[in-house]
Amino acid sequence: MKILILGGGAFGTAIGNQLSFNSENDVTLLIRDQNKVTEINTSHSNKKYFPNKLINPRLKASNNYSLVKDSEVLFIALPAKAILEEVKNIKKYLSSKTLIVNLSKGIFQGGSTIIESLIKVLKHDNIVCMKGASFAGEMMDRSPTLLTLGFDTKNQYNTINKLLQKTNIFIDYTTDVRGVELLSAIKNIYAILLGNIDAQYNSSNTRFMILTKAFSETRIILKALGGKEETLFLSAGFGDLGLTSLNDLSRNRTLGLLIGKGFYNADIKTNSVVLEGIKTIEMIDSLLSEVLKRRLPIFNKIESFFRNKEKNIEIIFEDLMKSNYKTVITYGTFDLFHYGHVEILRRAKALGDRLIVGLSTDEFNLTKGKKCEISFEKRKQLLECIEYVDLVIPEDNWDQKINDIQKNDIDIFVMGDDWKGKFDYLDKYCEVHYFPRTIGISTTKLKSIIREKD
């Protein structure tokens, strides 16, 4: 199998070295620097990153971008900030059949993942990602390593499985590509605080208390940004969070250690790790609602530290570990269920721990001048199958909301913004929020389309 790896840094070299142990793979590092190409091809070394290690002689290097034309699999192992500019060099050579594998970690402005951005730039959708608990140095030593494959099709999965034969790289997998991509950025935030905690307290109890809380907050952010909860239990989630937070080879943990020991220099201009971390924190902060951020005391602590250029991270455990259990309620008919409904339920659940849905009964809908295509019982069954919904209660009339809020200890009431202002009277009993409707879809629109086709 013809394999190209775009990038000759530590991780690109380590992956290439592993893949070259499969005799069925023809692996080449695609590098601009001719001196490095010569070094790899003649000395079988990459001393800048691995000064005391030899590379498998089967691994080659080249600066000839036209090799992309014949590649079956193209790995991208570049710093996130360089990817979009660098891949423009391969666009004219790229075949639609080539499988692209993103190894790079990070997210871009507006919450776009690297893969989502690559699809737009390259007009190419045959892309997967591989991320997980892995240090390049240990991969060079052929230590068994588990990565998470985020993929779309069975053919992609089979291709990756085939090229990993006879290597010491293993995979778990998910079709939640966005989740895998998001986790690769989120975990760095918490690694900083874990390093700081270890520097200040050097206590196993305290370390794992904060790690547990970090895992919980990562789950909240992941789901709020569109990833799936189960992805957190793979190498890209639990594995990478643990590795990055607890191992001194981690640059972000080391940054946290320096902060905790009082050696942090607030002049970030010369520190690429700090710059990258701050950009990630700022970006995620901009994507989260103020209500959601109330559930993220650790994230808020780190964000405040960098934004205000503080000298140290002051830890008040009572604040970090404060219980903040929230119950959310929303109402609707949920007839002809569509992705707009899923989106509002997902966002509502992200605001708390429990989501209750008040579902309009068939009789109540008739008083509103509505006739449902699906019966109340069927709509209720459908909602109960949705992972975000914890309880469905019947909505019989307009006036029951205050009673529902008091009976179920509701903290947050949520509706779409087409109801904006109409339920403000409930703010005496709980918080009231209005979500923007999902653009391009509505039950009314679906019914119109169905009538036109009939």
Secondary structure by P-SEA (a helix, b strand, c coil): cbbbbccccaaaaaaaaaaacccccbbbbbcccaaaaaaaacccccccccccccccccccccccccccccccbbbbbccccccccccccccccccccbbbbbcccccccccccaaaaaaaaaccccbbbbbccccaaaaaaccbbbbbbbbccaaaaaaaaaaacccccccccccaaaaaaaaacaaaaaaaaaaaaaaccccaaaaaaaaaaaaaaaaaaaaaaccccccccccccaaaaaaaacccccaaaaaaaaaaaccccccccccaaaaaaaaaaaaaaaacccccccccaaaaaaaaaaaacccccccccccccccbbbbbbbbcccccccaaaaaaaaaaaaaccbbbbbcccaaaaaaacccccccaaaaaaaaaacccccbbbbbccccaaaaaaaaacccbbbbccccccccccccccbbbbbbcccccccaaaaaaaaaaac
